[in-house]
């Protein structure tokens, strides 16, 4: 290990937390954690900061959404998730200090005042209708972000981490630019594939093809009917065989053997032949031939315990029309809606907060400011999604 590295001890749970120390204040360490600092960081970001904003907003009647107890609870649970990811990957185990804390409240309160200006009551996706004042403020803010980015890129170069610092920034912003692709794909499905991408339908179709069988009750009924028909054919075939063995080619008169049921003429034999083995009844013909040990063509055999191909397809298509979606009515359309991309400032500054990871006063100051703006966004309006349903 290097001279600046510390070896963690495991005398307690707190000491067991991973806190790798490198020459640049942990900037080159992707994942780090310190329990006490994490508790203070989460208390600031999830409890004290949002509570402070709501009190100030209520006192001055600032712009905000009404929130019930459930809404606040959802904000807290989501905030815990976001804060943990940010703390462990953003190097706050090393850099969180009083500087970050002070500028956190500076960023939170200054941004509250800024968005209350009449010309600043705008959204990012409505940039086409911005006033001159809104353009001036937003371009000024963008310039400050670019200047701060330049310093952070320089610090990343000095720390020897520029080769992954910039690619990770591009990866972090994937939640923004990949949303454009998702939006295009959604609109393509609406226009060309009203059933969606069809992955779930194809998966369900494969299962139905493998496991669709006639139900036990229907199969027993079908087999009983077939057995009854075959029994009738067997009796007729036995009668045909007996008559064929008893008849002679010169038999033109009825044979009187004292049994009216067995008095069969050659005309009866021919009638029995045409009715029992004739071309007009292939199913009975096949059954009679089999009983008489006559050859049967393979394509005439029938499995009585399976569905025909047409019946199986009809059953499968019927089931695919009503998949078990709780938010879709029977035979109703799928909930496919056109979308708008709405980038919120809480999302922008949350991404930036991952890259203010250097043990420099200016970097800690920037971290506090971006965390404060992030807190104002979700404390005022909640964790709104990046894509919204088009009205």
N, C-alpha and C positions, 0 to 999 in steps of 0.2 A: 504494500500500500504506500501511497505518497505521503509526504510530510503533512499535507493539509487534510488528509482523510481521517475520519474518526471511526473507531471500532465500536459498534453498538453493544451495550451490555444488556443482560436479560435478568436483572435482579427484580424487575417489576414490569407490570404491563406497559407503563409509560415508556420505560427504557427500551422495550422491545419494538417500539415503532421505528420504522426505517427512516433515517435522517442522514443520508450520504452528503458529505461536505466536500465540494471540489474547490478549485482555486478561484472560481467566479461566483461564490456564494450560492452554489447549488443550481446555477443556470444551466449547466450541462447535464443535470440529473433530470431525467424525464418524469420519474415518479418519486415523490417524497412525502413524508407524513410526520406530524408532530401533534400529539393528542391535545395538549393544552392550547396551542396556537389554533388548532382546528376548532376547538370549542369556542374560543374568542371570535374567530373568523365567522363561524356559523351564527353565533349570537348577534354579531353586527349585521350580517347580510340577511338573515331570515327573521329576526325578532325586532331588534332595536331600530334598525333602519326603516323597515316598512311601518312600524308603529309610529315613529317620528313623523314620517311623511303624512300618514292619515290624520294625525293630530294637527299638524301645520295646515294641511289641506282643509280640514274642517274649520279651523280658526279663521282662515282667510277665504274660505269657500273657493278653493282652487278646483280646476277641472279634474274629474275622476269618475270612475264607475261606482255605482252603489254595490256593496258587497255584503252578503249575508254571512252568518257564522260559518256555514259550509264553504262559501267562497274563500274566506280567510283560511280555513283549515286546508283547503286544496292548495292555496298559495304556500302554506308552510310545508306541506308534504313535498310539493314540487321543488320548493326552494332548498330543502334538505338534499335532494338528489343533485340538483344543479351545483350547490355549494360544495358538496363532497368531490364531485368530478373536477370542479375548478380548483379546489385547494390542492388536490393530489397531483394534478397535471400542470398547474400553473406556478409551481415552486413557491407557493405562499407559506410552506413550512419553513422556508428560509427568509423570505422577504417581508412577511407581514409584520408591521411595526406601527408605532404611533404616527409615523408619517402617512401611512396608508389610511389609518383611522381618521385623522384630521381631514385629509383631502377627500375622503369618502363623504363626509357630511358637507363639505364645500361643494362637491359635484352634485350631490343630491339636492341641496337647497338652491344653488344657482340655476340648475336646470329647471327646477320648479318655477322660478321667476321667469326664466327665458320663454318657456312654453306658454306663459300667460299673456305674453305680448299679443295684441290683436292680430298682427300680420303673421304670427307664428302658429296660429291655430290651424295647421295644415298637416297633411300626411305625406309620406314619401311617394306613394303611388299617385298622388294628385299633383305632381311637380309641374305639369303643364299649365296649371292655373295659379302658380305661385306669384306673389307680388314681388316687387323689387326688393323690399325689405327682407322678405323670406329668403330670396336668392342670396342676398348679401350675407345674412347670418349663417345660412347653411354652407355656402362656399367658404366663409371664414372658418367655420368648424372643420370642414374638410381639409383646409390648409393646415390647421393645427395638428390634425391627425396625421397628415403626411409628414410634417416636420418631426413629430414624435416617432413615427415609423422609421424615419431616416436614422435617428439616434439609436433606436433599438436594433436596427440592422447592423450598424457599426459595432455595437456592443456584442452582438452575436458573432460578428467576424473576429473580434478580439478574443472571444471565448472559444473560438474554433468550432462553433456549432452552426455556422451559416448553412452548411450543406444539408442540414435537416430542419433548420429553423424556417426557411422560406417554403420548402415543400409541405411542412406541417401546417403552415398558414393557408396554403392553397387547399389542403385537405379539410381544414376547419371551415373554410368558406364553401365547401361542397354542399352544405345544407342550403345555400342560397342558389348557386348556379345549377345544381342538379334539380331543383324544384322546377325550373323552366322546362327541363326535359319531361318531368313527370306531368306537368300541365299539358304539354303537347300530346303525350301518350293518352292522357285522360280524354282529351277532345277527339283524338283519333278513334278511341273506343266508342264514344258517343255517336260519331258519324258513321263508323263502319262496322263496329262490333257491339251491338246493343246488349249482348250477353256478357260483356266484359272481355277480359283476355282469354277466357275459356279454359284456363288451367284446371280450375276446380271441376268444371263440367266434364272435361276429358278424364280426369282422375276418377270421378264418380262413374262415368260410363265404363271405364275399365273394370271397376269393381262389379258393376251390374252384369257385364258380359261374363265375368268369371263365376258369379254366384247366383245369377237368376235361374231359378228352377220352378217347375210347377209346384204349387203349394201341396202339402200332404193331402188335404181334403179333396182338392180337385184331382190330384193324381189317383187317389183311391177310387173316386167316382169314375174317372176315365177308364181305369183298368177294369172296374166292374162291368162297365158297358161293353168294353172290348171282349171280356171273358164271356159275357152272355151272347154276343154275336158269334164268337168262335164256337161256342157250344151248339148253337143252332146250325152253324155250317158243318160241324162235326157230325151231327145227326143226319143231315142231308147227304153228306159225303158217304157215310156208312150205308145209307139207303141206296145211294147211287152205285156203290161198290157191290152190294148184294144183288141188285137188279142186273148189273152188268154181268155178274158171274152166272146168274140163272137164265138170262135171256139167250136165245139163239138167233141167228140171222133170219130164219124163216118164221119167226114169231110175229104173226100179223094179227092174231086174235088175243084178247085178254086171257091171262092165265088164271084159272079158277082153282085155287088150292084151299078153299074154305075160309080164307081170311080176307075179308074185304079190304083191310088196311094194306095188305101186301099184294093185292090184285093190281098189277101195274102192266100196262101195255107198252108196246114199243113207242107209241106216241107219248106216253107218260115219261118214258126214259128220255126221249128227245127233248120234251118240255123241261124235265129236270136238268138235262144237260145245258139247255139254253138259259135257264133261270139260275142254276147253281154255279155253272162254270163258264157262262157266256162272257162275251167281251164287254157287255154293258155293265158288269159289276166286278171291276178288277179286284177290289178288296176281298170279296167273298171267293173269287176265283183263286187268289193267292192262298187263302186259308185252306180251301178244299184241296188244292194241289199239294200243299205241304202235308196234309193229313194222308194223302194218297202216295206220299213219297215221290212226288213229281218235282222236277227242278224248278227253282224259283230264281228269277233274276235278282241280283244284289240290290239294284236300285228300287226294287219293289218292297224291300223290307222296311219296316217302320218300328221305331222305338216308342213304346207307349208311355214311357216315363220321362219324356223330354218334350220341350216346346219345338214347334217348327221355327225356322229362321225368321219368317215373317212375323209370327206371333211374338218371338223374343224381341225383335226390333221395335215392334209396336209397344210392348210393355216397357222397354227401356226408355223410349222417347217420352212416354207418358210420365215416368218418374222423374226424368230430367227437367220437365217443365215446372216442377214444384220441389226444388231443393229446399232443405231445411234452413232457410234464412229467416231470422226473427224479424228483420226489418223490411221484409218483402211480403206483400199480400199474395194470396193464391192466384196464380196466373197474372200477377201484376208485373209492371216493369221494374227493372233493377234501379236502385237509387244512384244513377249516374248523373252528375251535375257538372256544368261548366264552372271553371275556377278562375279566380283572380289571384295574382301574386301580390301579397301585402307584406312588405318587409318592415318589421317593427324595430324601434330603437333599442328595446331590451335585447333583441337578438344580435344586433350589430355590436353593441358594447360588451355583451357576454363573450362573443368570439374574441374581441380585442383583449379582454382581461386574461386570456391564456398566455399572451405574448409579452406582458409586462413583468417578466420573470427575473429581472436582473437586480443585483444588490447595489443599486445606484439610487441616490436621492430622487433624481428626476423620474426614474422608472417606478419607484414606489409612489411618487406623487401621481403619475399617470394611472397607476393601478387603482388608487383611491378614487380618482375622478370617474374612470369608466365603470367601476363598481357602483358608485353613487348614481350614475345615469341609468345603469341597468336596474337598480333597485326602484328608482322612480317609475320606470316603465311597467314593471310587473306589479308594484304596489298600487299604482293608479288604475291600471286596466286589466291586470291579470296576465297570465302567460298565453297571450293570444297566438294562434297558429299562423304560420307563414302563408298558407293558402286558405282562401275564403271562397265560399260558394257565391257564384255570380248571381246577382238578383235579376 
